[in-house]
Amino acid sequence: MLYPNKFIVISAVIGFLLMCLVYNLWQDKRAAEQKINDLSTKLLQLENNAIKQNQIIAENENAKRELENTSLEQQEKINELLKDNDCADQPVPVSISNSLYNRAESLRQSTDTSKSAK
């Protein structure tokens, strides 16, 4: 008679342990699914941010090209207007030439987005 009682008790303990194991696995599955959802949301946000930043970069590059084209057009107009001007044919002192060159170079560097992006 003692054996059937032991069998029932052992079966009950094993059943209880199995239920605990199944419950823990179910909880782990729920936690993993929640983590996946959270990470998917963050990934989507990062993708959207990257798309916006790429659009901004493209717009900046287009604006830069437009400015360069405008600058070239203006330079061509200036050259055309000054081609028959005697004063424009006179040499410019080196100190003034260097100063103008350095100023133009600093302006180009301050608008160069490719260096600051790296």
Order of alpha helices (4+ residues) and beta strands (2+ residues): alpha-alpha-alpha
